[in-house]
């Protein structure tokens, strides 16, 4: 059973009561999430298990209920807020919804539940001495909270004649990859070693600590029917790879990489074209390329496919006065560390990286 928390709001109909959800609430939680248009696949309960098994982080999943007197339904769920606590020597203790992912935040069908949920989150953050609560929303939900709008997600509408509508340069680069005898393959966990070989190499080359291979294994295990690995090969060796995650009629590419030594062969273009073809076969109508920083290289790459930028809003409850957090690799404080990381042997970066990145939301 959920552990009762102090009542955080009262309204003329009935009070909204926020509790900390437990495994006993998993089915009801997902049923509510699946019925909300504003929810993303990341709000589903299985992600809690991924965070705990892959990173060892403690999750605090808040669930808001109220007694519906008109419908005579007791304890009707009116909102949820998944949070993950991260303890970091560098960034301090934080609550994030959701770390390592593009989306998160409050989902509700009741205006009173919104405030009740973030009030409960703030109370927990103060109790645990967290520096802030970070809410990764798409649309702005809490105008009174400080907000960062430094990222966008890039989304492409999928249509059967999409090849004809692509920019001519993109079509030529896909053809070039095919003429260079690059091949594509998609599947499940049997391709994880190839995916991770490309991903870990690219992260090292960017100067960024890599997630553990176990993290991706947990994602594949949690969503076997909705996740897929895509690999581009040159003479059998993987040179580009991506992981896709499907929610309803949208396919997202939260993680993709290529080995820069082969960029002249356009493996990334062939990778994304293969992902598009697969998405069309599955009846999807939107490809979400994932988040980017406007004006940077990945943004330009995604824009050339015709993807449109959708602003993201990361809202913060700060537990004390101070500036908004900046964990971006663009932060000048991290410049030297990034340059040194690029010079590490791949085996060392792959061994040490997961221990560092688990503490960077």
Order of alpha helices (4+ residues) and beta strands (2+ residues): beta-beta-alpha-alpha-beta-beta-beta-beta-alpha-beta-beta-beta-alpha-alpha-beta-alpha-alpha-beta-beta-beta-alpha-beta-alpha-beta-beta-alpha-alpha
